[in-house]
Amino acid sequence: MTDYLILGGGLAGCVLASRLKQYNPSSSVTLVEGGPDEHDNPLMIEPMGTFQLHMSTFEYNYRTVPQANYDKRQVYNSGGKVLSGSSSVNYASWTRGGADDYNLWAKLVGDDRWSYNGLLPFFRKSETHHDLHHGKPGQHGFDGPIHTTVSARNYPLRDLLRSAFLKGTGLPFNEDPNGGNPIGVAPYTENWRDGRRQPAGKAYGLDGVQVLTKAWVNRILFDDKTAKGAELSNGQTIFATREVVVSCGAIRTPQVLMLSGIGPAAELAKHGIKRNVDSPDVGLNFHDHIAMAQFYKIKHPEKGLSAGSAEWKDPTYVLGIPADTVITASVPHEVLQPAMETDNGQKVVDEDPHLLPSRGHVEMLPLYANAEAPLTDLNIPFDGTVISSGTLLLLPTSRGSVKLASAEPQADPLIDPNYYDTHADRAALRYGMRLSMRAFETEEGQAIVDHELVPDGYSPLTSRSSDEEIDAHVKRKAATWFHPAGSAAMGKVVDTNLKVLGVDKLRVVDASILPCPIGAHYQVVTYAIAEQAAELITADWL
């Protein structure tokens, strides 16, 4: 028996458990995680270990269903299968996104607590910002559990690369992209601390929390329409006197809900699951960030300019991911609006929220390393002769789904992000790729790279390549940056207090509740969701 039962010991679950215990020390909190505690594993601690975690036992090694817009190719997707979840295995990028991303969220659900200003106290609460003297006033916290750093290593190509992107994109330099406006060429912010990872459970602390690892959730238990506990795969049953919270992430959370009888009636019936609540939007509205990496052979690899080189010797280089610059751009009206009108079959007004120039539709993230995604089979060498430049589609309009493959709790669900399905997404990603290529076509860019490495049968791209030529490369090798969200969306599956609609004493706290994409990597927003959730839940029981 416990007061609060949290199912899923990932980033959100660890933060929530820690805060609930902190806010009410006399309460009992139980956290259930399917993976092991690997907080002290060197692969988890050290930045360069990150490149070895995909396809390991420490991650869920998913494959999407064949993607219609990728020539039926299955795409690798994953998440942390360890205590602290993806905060134990990710690249530790620390990006917040734009204020208008959150303001759209608040408008969609009719609750300003989820606007940028509504979440700002929780952004601040989670972080210890790296610089007391710079950054936008009032935007950052200085005593939170997660410590950030910015461009903390002096990589030899940094100045040349930044100059290439400033000149090639025409974007301004943005000293503080995490202050509500991410647009521009900016220093790369991350949450490695002194070269070590800060997993959520370790950074926040789980003292006083009962933590069960290697414990899989079979289903949530109900007394009619009231959640009362959960059944685990080991046969154990745990009852909660106050609330049950699902924090299994955007892929597993809808699966747990459906296995527990909450979901689309037809989907439940297909798998012989007794219906508790017909919730037709469980598993829908699923979205993810496309990552389209381009790989370049560099000039002068003998100088130790990229990870994998024998001359990559500076000990500070391995204290974080080999990156120091992030570029965020808004796609112009004249590019995006016609594509949206093709998708919608009608006129799109200039004031449409997706067209706001403050919104970061695409991100470019150059890495001084090969960052080839699993299952792309490009065979790019990790030998110091290659750099990567990833273009991320941050605000996709394509929507997919998560459905059950079977009623077996440990079976992977059917994951369909429906990548690259809309004309708007295609226009936006092409625009971002062309910006990136323009940077490498400048004098400064040409001083860095020799040529693009492409799959057999493909020609290198340029900023003047046709839409069809770019799309051919996307279909062949685009992947994901592992930011799934939206599959238990606020306003559809949960209310603005994160309570599951149609039942009592059950909430969802993770990125699955996002009703729309956020133009950022999802670490920061997930910390903020969990921080606000802890206050909402605590207030209900005081």
C-alpha positions as CSV (number, residue, x, y, z in Angstrom):
1,M,0.0,0.0,0.0
2,T,1.3,3.5,-0.9
3,D,-0.2,7.0,-1.1
4,Y,1.2,7.7,-4.6
5,L,1.9,5.0,-7.1
6,I,4.0,6.3,-10.1
7,L,4.2,3.9,-13.0
8,G,7.3,4.6,-15.0
9,G,10.7,5.7,-13.5
10,G,11.8,7.8,-16.4
11,L,12.6,11.5,-16.3
12,A,9.1,12.6,-15.5
13,G,8.4,9.8,-13.0
14,C,11.7,10.5,-11.1
15,V,11.1,14.2,-10.8
16,L,7.5,13.7,-9.7
17,A,8.4,11.1,-7.1
18,S,11.1,13.3,-5.7
19,R,9.0,16.4,-5.5
20,L,5.9,14.6,-4.0
21,K,8.1,13.2,-1.2
22,Q,9.8,16.6,-0.7
23,Y,6.5,18.5,-0.5
24,N,4.8,16.0,1.8
25,P,7.5,14.1,3.7
26,S,4.9,12.0,5.6
27,S,3.4,10.6,2.4
28,S,4.5,7.3,0.9
29,V,5.6,7.3,-2.7
30,T,6.3,4.2,-4.8
31,L,8.0,4.4,-8.2
32,V,7.9,1.4,-10.6
33,E,10.5,1.1,-13.4
34,G,10.8,-1.7,-15.9
35,G,14.5,-1.3,-16.3
36,P,17.5,-1.5,-13.9
37,D,19.2,1.2,-12.0
38,E,22.3,2.1,-14.0
39,H,23.1,5.5,-12.6
40,D,26.7,4.5,-12.0
41,N,27.3,2.7,-15.2
42,P,30.2,4.4,-17.1
43,L,28.3,4.3,-20.4
44,M,25.6,6.3,-18.7
45,I,27.9,8.8,-17.0
46,E,30.4,9.7,-19.7
47,P,29.3,11.7,-22.7
48,M,31.0,9.6,-25.4
49,G,29.3,6.5,-24.0
50,T,26.1,7.9,-25.5
51,F,27.1,6.8,-28.9
52,Q,27.2,3.2,-27.7
53,L,23.7,3.1,-26.1
54,H,21.5,2.7,-29.2
55,M,20.7,-1.0,-29.8
56,S,21.9,-1.8,-26.3
57,T,19.9,-3.4,-23.4
58,F,19.7,0.0,-21.8
59,E,17.2,1.3,-24.4
60,Y,13.9,0.2,-25.9
61,N,15.0,-0.7,-29.4
62,Y,11.8,0.0,-31.3
63,R,11.2,-0.2,-35.0
64,T,8.3,1.8,-36.4
65,V,5.8,0.2,-38.7
66,P,6.9,0.7,-42.3
67,Q,6.7,4.4,-43.1
68,A,4.6,5.2,-46.2
69,N,6.6,8.3,-47.0
70,Y,10.0,6.7,-46.5
71,D,9.5,4.0,-49.2
72,K,8.1,1.6,-46.5
73,R,11.3,1.8,-44.5
74,Q,11.1,1.0,-40.8
75,V,12.8,3.6,-38.6
76,Y,14.7,3.0,-35.4
77,N,13.2,4.7,-32.3
78,S,14.1,4.2,-28.7
79,G,13.9,5.5,-25.1
80,G,15.8,4.8,-21.9
81,K,15.0,1.4,-20.4
82,V,16.7,2.3,-17.1
83,L,15.9,4.3,-14.0
84,S,15.7,7.9,-15.0
85,G,14.7,6.9,-18.5
86,S,16.0,8.9,-21.4
87,S,17.7,11.4,-19.1
88,S,20.2,8.5,-18.6
89,V,20.8,7.9,-22.3
90,N,20.2,11.0,-24.3
91,Y,22.6,13.5,-25.8
92,A,21.7,16.0,-23.0
93,S,20.7,18.9,-25.3
94,W,19.0,21.6,-23.2
95,T,16.7,23.6,-25.4
96,R,13.4,25.2,-24.3
97,G,11.8,26.3,-27.5
98,G,9.9,29.5,-28.2
99,A,7.3,31.2,-26.1
100,D,4.7,31.0,-28.8
101,D,4.9,27.2,-28.9
102,Y,3.7,27.1,-25.3
103,N,1.2,29.9,-25.9
104,L,-0.4,27.8,-28.6
105,W,-0.6,24.8,-26.2
106,A,-2.4,27.0,-23.6
107,K,-4.8,28.3,-26.3
108,L,-5.6,24.8,-27.5
109,V,-6.5,23.6,-24.0
110,G,-7.9,26.9,-22.6
111,D,-5.5,27.1,-19.6
112,D,-2.8,29.7,-19.2
113,R,-0.9,27.5,-16.7
114,W,0.5,25.8,-19.8
115,S,1.5,29.0,-21.6
116,Y,5.1,30.1,-21.6
117,N,4.7,32.4,-18.7
118,G,2.7,29.7,-16.9
119,L,5.5,27.2,-17.2
120,L,8.3,29.7,-16.7
121,P,8.5,29.2,-12.9
122,F,9.0,25.5,-13.5
123,F,11.6,26.0,-16.2
124,R,13.5,28.1,-13.7
125,K,12.9,25.7,-10.8
126,S,14.5,22.8,-12.6
127,E,17.7,24.5,-13.6
128,T,20.9,26.1,-12.3
129,H,21.7,28.3,-15.2
130,H,25.4,28.4,-16.3
131,D,25.8,32.2,-16.2
132,L,24.7,34.6,-13.6
133,H,25.6,37.6,-15.7
134,H,24.2,36.9,-19.1
135,G,20.9,35.7,-20.5
136,K,17.5,37.4,-20.6
137,P,16.5,38.8,-17.1
138,G,13.9,36.7,-15.3
139,Q,14.2,33.8,-17.7
140,H,16.5,31.4,-15.8
141,G,16.9,29.7,-12.4
142,F,20.1,29.5,-10.4
143,D,19.4,26.9,-7.7
144,G,17.7,24.0,-9.5
145,P,18.8,20.4,-9.6
146,I,19.9,20.4,-13.2
147,H,23.1,22.3,-14.0
148,T,23.6,23.6,-17.6
149,T,26.7,24.5,-19.5
150,V,27.0,26.3,-22.8
151,S,29.7,25.8,-25.5
152,A,31.9,24.6,-22.7
153,R,34.7,23.2,-24.9
154,N,36.9,25.1,-27.4
155,Y,36.6,22.8,-30.5
156,P,39.0,23.9,-33.3
157,L,36.2,24.4,-35.9
158,R,33.9,26.4,-33.7
159,D,34.6,30.0,-35.0
160,L,34.8,28.9,-38.6
161,L,31.6,26.9,-38.3
162,R,29.6,29.7,-36.7
163,S,30.8,32.1,-39.2
164,A,29.6,29.8,-42.0
165,F,26.2,29.5,-40.5
166,L,25.8,33.2,-39.8
167,K,26.8,34.0,-43.3
168,G,25.0,31.1,-45.1
169,T,21.7,31.4,-43.2
170,G,21.5,35.2,-42.7
171,L,20.3,34.5,-39.2
172,P,21.4,36.7,-36.2
173,F,23.6,35.5,-33.4
174,N,21.4,34.6,-30.4
175,E,23.3,34.6,-27.1
176,D,20.4,33.1,-25.1
177,P,18.2,30.8,-27.2
178,N,16.5,29.5,-24.0
179,G,15.0,32.8,-23.1
180,G,11.8,32.5,-25.0
181,N,13.1,33.2,-28.5
182,P,15.3,30.5,-30.0
183,I,15.7,32.0,-33.5
184,G,19.3,32.4,-34.6
185,V,22.8,31.0,-34.5
186,A,23.4,30.2,-30.8
187,P,25.8,28.6,-28.4
188,Y,24.9,25.0,-27.7
189,T,23.4,24.5,-24.3
190,E,23.6,21.1,-22.6
191,N,23.2,19.5,-19.2
192,W,26.4,17.7,-18.8
193,R,28.1,18.8,-15.5
194,D,31.8,18.6,-15.3
195,G,31.7,15.9,-18.0
196,R,29.2,13.7,-16.2
197,R,25.5,13.0,-16.9
198,Q,22.8,14.2,-14.5
199,P,20.1,11.6,-14.6
200,A,16.8,12.9,-13.3
201,G,16.6,10.4,-10.4
202,K,20.1,11.1,-9.3
203,A,20.0,14.9,-9.7
204,Y,16.7,15.3,-7.9
205,G,17.3,12.5,-5.4
206,L,14.9,9.7,-4.5
207,D,15.5,9.5,-0.8
208,G,12.5,8.2,1.0
209,V,10.9,7.0,-2.3
210,Q,10.3,3.2,-2.6
211,V,11.8,2.4,-6.0
212,L,11.1,-0.9,-7.7
213,T,13.3,-1.6,-10.7
214,K,13.0,-4.4,-13.3
215,A,9.2,-4.3,-12.5
216,W,6.9,-4.2,-15.5
217,V,3.4,-2.8,-15.3
218,N,0.7,-5.2,-16.6
219,R,-2.3,-3.0,-16.0
220,I,-3.9,-0.4,-13.8
221,L,-6.5,-1.7,-11.4
222,F,-9.8,0.0,-10.9
223,D,-12.7,0.0,-8.5
224,D,-15.4,0.9,-11.1
225,K,-14.1,4.2,-12.5
226,T,-11.6,4.9,-9.7
227,A,-7.9,3.9,-10.1
228,K,-6.8,1.9,-7.0
229,G,-3.4,0.4,-8.0
230,A,-1.5,-1.6,-10.5
231,E,-0.7,-5.2,-11.3
232,L,3.0,-5.9,-12.0
233,S,4.5,-8.6,-14.2
234,N,6.0,-10.4,-11.2
235,G,2.5,-11.0,-9.8
236,Q,2.8,-8.2,-7.3
237,T,-0.2,-5.9,-6.8
238,I,0.3,-2.4,-5.3
239,F,-2.6,-0.3,-4.1
240,A,-2.6,3.5,-3.9
241,T,-4.6,5.4,-1.4
242,R,-4.4,8.7,-3.2
243,E,-3.5,8.5,-6.9
244,V,-2.0,6.4,-9.6
245,V,0.2,8.3,-12.1
246,V,1.3,7.0,-15.5
247,S,4.7,8.3,-16.6
248,C,5.8,5.7,-19.1
249,G,6.5,8.1,-22.0
250,A,4.7,8.7,-25.3
251,I,5.1,5.2,-26.6
252,R,4.4,3.1,-23.5
253,T,1.8,5.4,-21.7
254,P,-0.9,4.9,-24.3
255,Q,-0.1,1.1,-24.3
256,V,-0.6,1.0,-20.5
257,L,-3.9,2.9,-20.7
258,M,-5.3,0.6,-23.4
259,L,-4.2,-2.5,-21.5
260,S,-6.1,-1.1,-18.6
261,G,-9.3,-0.6,-20.6
262,I,-8.9,3.1,-21.4
263,G,-8.8,3.7,-25.2
264,P,-10.6,3.5,-28.5
265,A,-13.4,0.9,-28.1
266,A,-12.6,-0.9,-31.4
267,E,-8.9,-1.2,-30.5
268,L,-9.7,-2.7,-27.1
269,A,-12.2,-5.1,-28.6
270,K,-9.7,-6.2,-31.2
271,H,-7.4,-7.5,-28.4
272,G,-10.1,-8.8,-26.1
273,I,-9.6,-6.1,-23.4
274,K,-12.5,-5.2,-21.2
275,R,-13.5,-1.6,-21.8
276,N,-13.6,0.7,-18.8
277,V,-13.6,4.0,-20.7
278,D,-14.1,4.6,-24.4
279,S,-11.3,7.2,-24.9
280,P,-11.0,7.4,-28.7
281,D,-7.9,9.7,-28.7
282,V,-5.6,7.4,-26.7
283,G,-2.7,6.7,-29.0
284,L,-3.6,9.3,-31.5
285,N,-2.0,12.8,-32.1
286,F,1.4,11.0,-32.0
287,H,4.2,13.2,-33.3
288,D,8.0,13.0,-33.4
289,H,10.9,15.1,-34.7
290,I,12.4,14.0,-38.0
291,A,16.2,14.2,-38.0
292,M,17.9,14.3,-41.4
293,A,21.6,14.0,-41.0
294,Q,24.1,14.9,-43.8
295,F,27.7,13.7,-43.5
296,Y,30.7,15.5,-44.8
297,K,34.3,14.4,-45.3
298,I,36.4,17.2,-43.8
299,K,39.6,18.8,-45.0
300,H,42.7,18.3,-42.9
301,P,41.5,15.5,-40.7
302,E,45.1,15.0,-39.6
303,K,44.6,18.1,-37.4
304,G,42.2,16.3,-35.1
305,L,39.1,18.2,-36.0
306,S,36.5,15.5,-35.4
307,A,35.8,12.7,-32.8
308,G,37.5,9.4,-33.7
309,S,40.7,11.0,-34.8
310,A,44.0,10.0,-33.1
311,E,44.7,13.7,-32.7
312,W,41.4,14.4,-30.9
313,K,43.5,14.7,-27.7
314,D,42.3,17.7,-25.7
315,P,40.8,16.1,-22.5
316,T,38.0,18.7,-22.5
317,Y,36.7,17.4,-25.8
318,V,35.1,14.4,-24.2
319,L,33.3,16.3,-21.4
320,G,30.2,16.6,-23.6
321,I,28.7,15.8,-26.9
322,P,31.1,17.1,-29.7
323,A,29.0,20.1,-30.6
324,D,29.1,23.8,-29.7
325,T,26.5,25.6,-32.0
326,V,22.8,25.2,-32.6
327,I,20.9,27.0,-35.3
328,T,17.1,27.5,-35.2
329,A,15.1,29.0,-38.0
330,S,11.5,30.0,-38.8
331,V,10.3,28.9,-42.2
332,P,9.1,32.0,-44.2
333,H,5.4,32.5,-45.1
334,E,6.1,32.2,-48.8
335,V,7.5,28.7,-48.3
336,L,5.2,27.3,-45.7
337,Q,1.8,28.9,-46.3
338,P,1.2,27.4,-49.8
339,A,2.1,24.0,-48.5
340,M,-0.3,24.3,-45.6
341,E,-3.1,25.4,-48.0
342,T,-2.4,22.2,-50.1
343,D,-2.8,20.1,-46.9
344,N,-5.9,21.9,-45.7
345,G,-7.6,22.4,-49.0
346,Q,-8.4,25.9,-48.2
347,K,-6.9,29.4,-47.5
348,V,-4.7,29.6,-44.5
349,V,-4.7,33.1,-42.9
350,D,-1.5,35.0,-42.3
351,E,-2.2,35.0,-38.6
352,D,-2.2,31.2,-38.4
353,P,-0.1,30.2,-35.3
354,H,2.0,27.9,-37.4
355,L,3.2,30.8,-39.5
356,L,4.4,33.1,-36.6
357,P,7.9,34.2,-37.4
358,S,8.8,33.6,-33.7
359,R,8.4,29.9,-34.1
360,G,11.4,27.7,-34.7
361,H,10.2,25.2,-37.3
362,V,13.6,23.7,-38.0
363,E,16.9,23.3,-36.1
364,M,20.4,22.6,-37.5
365,L,22.8,20.8,-35.2
366,P,26.4,20.3,-36.5
367,L,28.4,17.6,-34.7
368,Y,32.1,17.1,-34.9
369,A,31.4,13.3,-35.2
370,N,29.5,10.8,-37.2
371,A,26.0,10.6,-35.8
372,E,24.6,7.9,-38.0
373,A,21.3,6.5,-36.8
374,P,20.7,2.7,-36.4
375,L,19.0,0.9,-39.3
376,T,20.1,3.5,-41.9
377,D,23.0,1.3,-43.1
378,L,25.1,4.1,-44.4
379,N,28.4,2.7,-42.9
380,I,29.8,6.2,-42.2
381,P,33.3,5.8,-40.6
382,F,33.8,7.0,-37.0
383,D,37.5,7.8,-37.6
384,G,37.9,11.6,-37.3
385,T,37.4,12.2,-41.0
386,V,33.7,13.1,-40.9
387,I,31.4,15.7,-39.4
388,S,27.6,15.6,-39.4
389,S,25.0,18.2,-39.7
390,G,21.5,17.2,-38.6
391,T,18.4,19.1,-39.7
392,L,15.5,18.6,-37.3
393,L,11.8,19.2,-38.1
394,L,10.7,20.7,-34.8
395,L,7.1,21.6,-35.5
396,P,5.7,18.7,-37.6
397,T,2.1,18.8,-38.7
398,S,2.1,15.1,-39.6
399,R,0.3,13.0,-37.0
400,G,0.6,9.3,-36.4
401,S,-0.5,6.7,-33.8
402,V,0.5,4.2,-31.2
403,K,-1.6,1.0,-31.2
404,L,-1.5,-2.3,-29.5
405,A,0.3,-5.2,-31.2
406,S,-1.2,-7.6,-28.7
407,A,-2.6,-7.7,-25.2
408,E,0.8,-8.8,-23.9
409,P,2.2,-6.0,-21.7
410,Q,5.8,-6.5,-22.7
411,A,5.2,-6.6,-26.4
412,D,6.3,-3.5,-28.3
413,P,3.3,-1.5,-29.5
414,L,2.8,-0.6,-33.1
415,I,4.5,2.8,-33.5
416,D,3.5,4.9,-36.5
417,P,4.9,8.5,-36.4
418,N,3.6,8.9,-40.0
419,Y,6.8,10.9,-40.8
420,Y,6.9,13.4,-43.7
421,D,3.2,13.0,-44.5
422,T,2.2,16.6,-45.0
423,H,3.3,19.1,-47.6
424,A,4.0,21.6,-44.8
425,D,6.5,19.2,-43.2
426,R,8.2,18.6,-46.5
427,A,8.5,22.3,-47.3
428,A,9.9,23.0,-43.8
429,L,12.5,20.2,-43.8
430,R,13.7,21.1,-47.3
431,Y,14.0,24.7,-46.2
432,G,16.1,23.8,-43.2
433,M,18.3,21.5,-45.2
434,R,18.9,24.2,-47.8
435,L,19.9,26.6,-45.1
436,S,22.4,24.1,-43.7
437,M,23.8,23.4,-47.1
438,R,24.2,27.2,-47.8
439,A,26.3,27.4,-44.7
440,F,28.7,24.7,-46.0
441,E,28.7,26.4,-49.4
442,T,30.2,29.7,-48.0
443,E,33.9,30.3,-48.1
444,E,34.1,29.4,-44.4
445,G,32.1,26.2,-45.0
446,Q,34.3,25.2,-47.9
447,A,37.3,25.6,-45.7
448,I,35.8,22.9,-43.4
449,V,34.3,20.3,-45.7
450,D,35.5,18.5,-48.8
451,H,32.4,16.7,-50.0
452,E,29.2,15.1,-48.8
453,L,29.1,11.4,-48.2
454,V,25.9,9.8,-49.7
455,P,24.5,6.3,-50.1
456,D,25.4,4.3,-53.2
457,G,23.4,5.5,-56.2
458,Y,22.8,9.0,-54.8
459,S,24.4,12.3,-55.8
460,P,25.5,14.9,-53.2
461,L,23.0,17.5,-52.5
462,T,23.4,21.3,-52.8
463,S,21.2,24.2,-51.8
464,R,20.0,24.3,-55.4
465,S,18.9,20.7,-55.5
466,S,15.3,20.1,-56.5
467,D,12.6,19.2,-54.1
468,E,12.5,15.7,-55.6
469,E,16.2,15.2,-55.2
470,I,16.0,16.3,-51.5
471,D,13.0,14.1,-50.9
472,A,14.8,11.1,-52.3
473,H,17.6,11.5,-49.7
474,V,15.0,12.0,-47.0
475,K,13.2,8.8,-47.9
476,R,16.5,6.9,-47.9
477,K,18.1,8.0,-44.7
478,A,16.0,10.3,-42.5
479,A,15.6,9.1,-38.9
480,T,14.4,10.6,-35.6
481,W,15.9,12.6,-32.8
482,F,13.9,10.6,-30.3
483,H,11.2,13.1,-29.3
484,P,7.9,11.2,-29.4
485,A,5.0,13.0,-27.8
486,G,1.3,13.7,-28.0
487,S,-0.3,10.2,-27.7
488,A,-2.3,11.0,-24.5
489,A,-3.0,14.6,-25.4
490,M,-4.2,17.3,-23.0
491,G,-7.7,18.3,-23.9
492,K,-8.4,14.8,-25.5
493,V,-7.2,12.2,-23.0
494,V,-6.3,14.2,-20.0
495,D,-7.6,17.5,-18.6
496,T,-5.4,20.5,-17.8
497,N,-4.8,19.1,-14.3
498,L,-3.4,16.0,-16.1
499,K,-6.3,13.8,-14.9
500,V,-7.4,11.1,-17.2
501,L,-10.8,11.9,-18.5
502,G,-13.6,9.5,-17.5
503,V,-11.9,8.1,-14.4
504,D,-10.8,9.3,-11.0
505,K,-7.5,9.2,-9.2
506,L,-5.5,8.6,-12.4
507,R,-3.1,11.1,-14.1
508,V,-0.6,11.1,-16.9
509,V,2.7,13.0,-16.4
510,D,5.1,12.8,-19.4
511,A,5.5,14.1,-22.9
512,S,2.5,12.1,-24.1
513,I,0.3,14.9,-22.9
514,L,1.6,17.5,-25.3
515,P,-1.3,18.6,-27.5
516,C,1.0,20.1,-30.1
517,P,4.8,19.9,-30.9
518,I,7.2,22.1,-29.1
519,G,10.2,23.5,-31.1
520,A,12.8,22.0,-28.8
521,H,14.4,18.8,-27.6
522,Y,11.9,17.5,-25.0
523,Q,14.1,17.3,-21.9
524,V,13.3,20.8,-20.7
525,V,9.6,20.7,-21.3
526,T,9.3,17.3,-19.6
527,Y,11.0,18.6,-16.5
528,A,8.6,21.5,-16.4
529,I,5.6,19.2,-16.9
530,A,6.7,17.1,-14.0
531,E,7.5,20.1,-11.8
532,Q,4.0,21.6,-12.3
533,A,2.4,18.2,-11.9
534,A,4.0,17.8,-8.5
535,E,2.5,21.1,-7.3
536,L,-1.0,20.2,-8.8
537,I,-1.1,16.8,-7.1
538,T,0.2,18.1,-3.8
539,A,-2.4,20.9,-3.7
540,D,-5.2,18.4,-4.2
541,W,-4.2,16.4,-1.1
542,L,-3.2,19.1,1.4
